[in-house]
C-alpha cells in the first residue's frame, strides 16, 4: 500500500514542522457551498522554525483568512530528511493546513527576506509540482508572487516569478486576492494576458514584460518595458498608518527561533545608518500608541498563553514613548509573569535604563550594536554614537547587575582599515574591564561580527565589497585580540558573504547561475552545514560569469543598476549625497527628531510632506535650527562641521 503523506511526516526528525493543527491555525473548506473562491498558499523558503518567527507571514495569513472569499495556508521548505522522503515516494510538497499540493492553489506568495534562500525557492516550486520558470506555466498553474525586502532587487529571480509585490504586504495583499478572484470569475486567460493584467496593479512588477540589455563590454545597459502594459518604474507601496497588530497568531507545537509573542511597536527607522537597507527603505517611522500596544498585548497574551512579549522594531528604544510603554505593560501584566524582550537597543545609558525596567531583576545579556570600532568609521556610516556612550552604557549595565554584554560590529565597511578593526578589540577590552570591576569573574563580553554586504537602495549600492582575503585578515586581528582580552568572538564565513553580495546586486544573468547551482545541489545556503561555495563557483563558471564582477567592482555613480526600474521611494540623488557625505565623514541627522533630509519619501507619505513643508518654512524664514543641530551633533561625535 502506498505511504500516505502523514506517514511520511511521521518518519522525519521533527514532524511538527509539517503537521499543522496548531492553536489558531485556520482550516477552511475547499469544496462545497460557501467554500472560498481564492486559495492562497503563503510560503517561507526556509525551515518552519524560522518561518514561524516571521511576523509578516502571520499578518498576511490573518488578513487573507479574515476574508470570506479566500483562504490562506502555510508551507515551508522541507529539511533534507523530508525532501528525500517526498522525492523517493513521488509525493508533492503540501500545505500544513489541508495537505493540498502547492500546484493546487490559485496564488502562491513567497517571502523573499534573505537572498541566500533563493535556491530554496526553486526547490519549493519543484517539490510543489509547479514549473520553476514563469514562462513554462500553464493557465491553471498558480500565480507565483514574491514579497519581502529582497523583492526590491528582483532581477536574479526574475524568470521564476510571475510578479513581485513591492512594498508593505498589508497594502497589497487584498488587492492581489481581489485580482485573483476576478481573474477566476472571468474564466482566466493566457499567461501573457495574466501578466499584462497584473502589471496594472500599483506596486506590482511583472518581469516578463521587461527586457534587460547589456553593452558590448557586458555591462547592463538598462531594464526596460517591452509591453505597453508595463510602467517604466514601479513604486513600492507604503502604509501611511500601521494596521492593528496581530493578536491571534498561530502558536507552534515545537520550539521556534522566536518562541514568544510579538508586537510591532514601530515600523521604519530614520537614524540613517548608511549600510542599512531596511533603514533606507522603511521610512518614515510609524509608531503605535502606548494604549494600542497595551491593549493588543493583553489580547495577545490571553490568546497565546505566552509570558514573554517582544517589542518589535528596527530600533525599539527609539520609540518616543518607550519608557511609559514598558511601565504601562509591566503595570498591566507584570503580576501575570510578563517578561518583555527588546530585540534592538540603542547604544546609550537611556537604552540600558529601558532594559533595566523590562528586566526587573532578571538580568543576563544586554545587546548593543556600535557597528564600528573607531569614531571616524562610526561617523562615516552615520552611526552617531560615541565611545563615551558605549562605555557609559557598559558601566550602567554591569553596575546594575547585568553580567553579560554582547556587541555587534560589522567588518569590511567602506573606508575601513585594520586600525578601525583594532579599535574594536580596544573597546571590547575596556568593556570587559568595566565588567570585571563590577561583576568579577562572572562578567562576559562577546563581540559578534557580520561582514558588510553592499545592498541595493542604500548609499553603498555602488561600492565594492571588501574582498575575502581582507576579511579573513581582519577576522584574524579580532580573533587574536579578543582572545588576549578574554572576550568571546564570533564571525561570518567570507565566502557566504560573497554569495550574498552577488545575489543582492545581481542582474538577470545571475538567474541562470542560481538555477544551475540548485540543480547541482545548492540549498539552505544560509546554513553553514549546507553552504558549499564550490558549487556556486562551478555554476558561475558554467555560465561564463565572474562573481567578482558583481561583488568586488565599484560601480560608476551614473551607470544603470539592475534595480533602477524599482522605485523604493528613496531617491538616487539622496543616496549619492549620502555616499559623498561618507567620503567627507559628514553626518546626517535623524529626521524623526530633527528636520527632514528630503530623502524622497515626501512624494508618497503624508507625514513627510508635512516635514518637508516645515523645512521649506525654516529656509524661508532664516530659521537655523537644522544647521545648529547638525553642528551640535557633529561636535559631539567629532565629525567635520558642515553647512546643511
Ligand atoms: S522625506 Fe524627510 S521626513 Fe520623510 S523619511 Fe525622508 S527625510 Fe524623513
Boltz pocket constraint, residues with backbone or C-beta under 6 A from the ligand:
constraints:
  - pocket:
      binder: B
      contacts: [[A, 270], [A, 283], [A, 284], [A, 285], [A, 591], [A, 592], [A, 595], [A, 596], [A, 597], [A, 598], [A, 599], [A, 600], [A, 601], [A, 602], [A, 607], [A, 608], [A, 611], [A, 612]]
      max_distance: 6.0
